[in-house]
Amino acid sequence: AVFLEQNFMIGANKKFQELYTAAGGSNAIFNFPEYGTHSWEYWGQQLQAMKPDLQSHLGASPATESAPAE
């Protein structure tokens, strides 16, 4: 059942957050929305939210929009 899976996973995720913080971790962001299972839309939003951090750690710069090819 989905509700059992979600309850199990949220507990495991919160335990990970607790251990991560106790180990000195400080650059993670944990979001625990009350609603539903993950979807592609959810993952897309999360990836966009962490994109600046990923780019800075990889030495990349944000892409600029260019004119369409003719």
N, C-alpha and C positions, 0 to 999 in steps of 0.2 A: 504494500500500500504506500502511496506517495507520502501521506502524512507521517508514517513511521520513518521512512527514509529521510525526510526533511528534519524530523526531530533528532534522529541519530546524527545526521550530518552537522546540524547547527551545534550540537553538543561537542562534537569532535573539533569543529572549527573554533569554537570559543576556547576549548582546551589548548589548541595550538596557539591562539592569540595569547593566552595566559603564559604558556611556556616561552614563546617568542619574546614577550616583554620581560619576563624574569631573566632571560639569557642576555638582556641588554639590547634587544632589537628596538629600533626607534624610527625606521623610515617606512614602515608598512602602514597601510590604511585598511581597516577592517570595517566592512559594511554588512550588517545583518538585517536585510529587509524582512518584514513580517510576512510578506506575501509570496506564495508560490515557488515553483521550481525555476531553475535557471533556463534561459532561452537565448537564442542568438542575439536578440535585441539587448538582453541584459549584458551579455559578454561584450557586445559592441560598445555599450555605454561605459563599461568598466575599462576597456582598452583605451577608449578616447580619454577617459579621466587620467589614466596613468601614462599616456603618451609623452607629455612633457618630461616626466621623470625618466622614462626610458631613453628618450632622445638625449637628455643631458648626460646620462651615464654612459651612453654609447658614443658620445662625441658627435652626434648628428645635430643638424639644425632643422627647425621646422620647414617643411616644404612651402614654397610660395607658389601661388597659382600662376600659371603661364598662359599665354594666349594659345588658343587651339591651333593645331597644325592645319595648314591650308592645303 
